[in-house]
């Protein structure tokens, strides 16, 4: 199983002091975090795009290009590219450029996006949210698979047999479809034979299993080889020296962030009891000691059979050294144990044990 990170360049004010890290420092910190992830043996880093003051990254491709020059082996992904407010030709060109710089380590994680700020910012019609995404995803896959592109649609000017450069270093630039919980999106990913990434941001993680079961069922019904199916899970987490240290460090800023988003979306405010419940076995959060996070990752895998897991480190951005240490623990201590146990389970399953 691949294990890695995703990051939005969070720059929420510190819950205790109100201090807010400046965005330039936050972006530089993200680059250092990616370097540590690479050196620690993690497999993937994915950078998301937001267009609001609590997040420093609105242009993931710019940061990923910088990371490509500072890393050796880690895969470089978006997480996600909000495709509805982007031009798919430019998306392909940008990621093909990163792929060339990194010699084959780039990939796109395309999604509709859980935040909608980019739509009015770039003049897109939210009333046609899904239609725009479907058309642009089709064009992205068209340009990925063909040097000469012809396209006619309702949401972008037509293209008549135009060549698109540069081409990716890889024979085929990987494109994942990221979803939050829409069944139609899971079926769309299976229909297009795309890897699926499912974001789990709260609650009991087992409640999301029907979504992945639907994806597997659709994958088989569309006639795809089950051995080629790739399923990623994205969730919040943090690895500390002890359970209490990790949970106490993460709680204030994580909770402030979730409650702020919750107010915008009509959720009820959440307190420490709710947070502790989600850190406990069965809850969505992977926040605790090395042993805690190993156990939770394996619990997730037992439910989903996922081939990838990305963790969003949710400590306060002001605690940069603690975040770097957490990444080291994830890469050097958690990941090897999880990979070894998953491999053991796979061998046992193949043998019918």
Buried (B, 14 or more C-beta within 10 A) or exposed (E): BBBBBBBBBBBBBBBEEEEBBEBEBBBBBBBBBBBBBBBBBBBBBBBBBBBEEBBBBBEBBBBBBBBBEEBEEBBBBBBBBBBBBBBBBEBBBBBBBBBBBBEEBBBBBBBBBBBBBBBEEEEBEEEBBEBBBBBBBEBBBBBBEEEEBEBEBEBBEEBEEEEBEEBBBBEEBBBBBBBBBEEEBBBBBBEEBBBBBBBBBBEEBBEBBEBBEBBBEBBEEEEBEEEEBBBBBBBBBBBBEEBEBBBEBBBBBBBBBBBEBBEEEEEEEBEEEBBBBBBEEBBBBBBBBBEBBBBBBBBBBEBBBBBBBBBBBBBBBBBBEBBBBBBBBBBBBBBEBBBEBBEEBEEEEEEEE
